[in-house]
Amino acid sequence: MTTPAMTTPAATAAATAASPRPQLSLAAGLVVQQRVIAALLLREIITRYGRHNIGFLWLFVEPMLFTLAVTLLWGALKLNHVSSLPITAFAVTGYSSILLWRNMPGRLIGSVGPNLALMYHRQVKVIDVFLSRLLLEFMGATISFITLTLVFWTFDWMKLPEDLLQVTLGWLMLTWFGCALALLLGALAEEYEVIEKLWHPFAYIIMPLSGAGFIVDSLPKVGQDYILYLPMVDAIEYLREGFFGSAVVSHYDMGYTAAVNLLLTAMGLAKTRVISQKVVPE
Amino acid sequence: MIRLVNLCKSYPTSQGPHEIFRNLNLEIARGEKVGILGRNGAGKSTMIRLLSGAEQPTSGHVERHMSVSWPLAFGGAFQSALTGIDNLRFICRIYGIEWRDKIDYVQEFSELGPYLREPLRIYSSGMRARLAFALSMVIEFDCFLIDEVVAVGDARFHEKCHAELFEKRADRSLIIVSHDANYVRDHCSKLCVLSEGEMSVFTDPDEAFDFYHKAIHLQ
C-alpha cells in the first residue's frame, strides 16, 4: 500500500501531551441524568400503555387487578388456615410484595435492545433505561398497594396498618431488593442469553417460597431457619409486623436483607457499567 | 474543537476481536468541514458514533470542547413506535429545551403534514430523513455529525438542508460521511480516508480521491 500524501498532522504530537478531558461536574451530570430519566419515563408510559382507553392508568390498574384476583381466590380457598390473620390484608400485603420485587427483573431483562436507537444520544445510558423502568414498576406497585388498602378499608374488609413507618420501611427494603436483583440480572442478560431463559422458571419456583402466602411462624423450626435466607421473606415478615402489629409473631433479620441488597446492588452496578462500555447503538 | 487521542476500536467476533481503528489521532477545529471516506465496512459510521460519544472506544479517548450533535443517520436516535411529535418531545426533554415552540419549525421543515402525528414506523426513508434533519436543527449544536442522510433525498430536501447547514449555520463544524464524491468535494475542506484501521488526512480533494480509489482497488 502506498504511503498517504499527508498523514495525521500535528495531532499526534499534541495527543501525547497530557491534557485534561473536559468533565461535567457531578451536579451538572445529575441534572442531565434526571432529565433523561424523566424523558424515558414519559416515553415508556406512552409505548407501554398508549393513549387509548385508560392509558397510563394501566400502570397501577394492572397490578391492582392481579392482587384483587389473588385476594378473592385466596379468600375463596380459605387459605387463612395457615394463619389467624384476616385473609384480605394477608393477601394484599403478600401479593403486592410479590408484584413489587418480582416484576422488576422481568422488566429489565432484555430492556437494552428496544432502547438501542435512543442511545444514539450520548446522554442516554443503559443505567438510565434501567432506572426509568424500575421507577415505573415501583410507582405502579406502590399506587396499587395503597389504593387497594384504602378501598378495602372503606369497605371495612381490612384495617389500616398499625405502624405505617415500619410498613414503609419494609416496602422500601423489598423495593431495594427488587431493584438490586433486577440491575444484576438485567445487566447479565445482555451478555448471557441464558439469564432470560432461566429467570422465568426461577421466578415461578421462588414465588411460593417468598413469604407472600405464609408466615414464617407457621413453619417448623428447621424450615424457619432456612427460609429466612431468602432476603424477601425477612422483608415481608417485617412489613407484616408493621401492618398487623401484635396480632402476628414475625421472624426477620433486616440487617441480613440489607447486606444481601447491598451486595446485589454493587454487583449490578458494576456489571451495568461493563455492558455500558460495550453497547453499540443501532 | 474535537480531538481524537490514540483512539482504538475493535469489535468482538466469533473469530476473536476484529480491529476497526488502530491508534488514530485527529483534531477538528470549530467551524471546520470534514468529509469521511472509506469503503463499506471501513468504519465510517463507527467513527461518527465514537465522535458523538454514543459508543465508547476500546482504548484512547475523544475530547469534545464544543457541543456535538448525535449522528444524523437513517436509523437510530428515534423510537419508531412513537410519533414524530413524541420523538420531538423526547429529544427536547433530554436536551433540556422547551418543545412547544419547536413544533411549527419541525412541521414546516419536515413537510410531514398529518404524518408528524403518526408513528415513525410507517414513514418512508425520505420522510425519516426529513424528520431527523428537522429535529437536529431544533437543538443548536456547534458541530453536526451527518452519516449519509443529507447527500440523498430529493432536490428540494437537498436545497433546504443546504440553506440550514451551509448558509444559516456556516460557522458550525460539520463531519460528513458520504459516498457522493462531488458532495464531499464541494463542501469539505479536510478529507479523512479510512482504510485498514488507519486514517489518512488530506486537504487536497484530488489527492484524497486518488488515495481512496487506490485503497478500494487494492483490497
Interface residues (C-beta under 8 A of the other chain):
Chain A: M1 T2 P4 A5 M6 T7 T8 P9 A10 A11 T12 A14 A15 S19 R21 P22 V31 V32 R35 V36 A38 A39 L42 R43 I46 T47 L116 A117 L118 M119 Y120 H121 R122 Q123 V124 S276 Q277 K278 V279 V280 P281 E282
Chain B: R3 L4 V5 N6 Y11 L24 N25 L26 E27 R49 S52 G53 A54 E55 Q56 H61 E63 R64 H65 W70 P71 A73 G75 G76 A77 F78 Q79 S80 A81 L82 D86 R89 F90 I91 R93 I94 G96 V193 S195 E196 M199 S200 V201 F202 T203 D204 E207 F211 K214 A215 L218
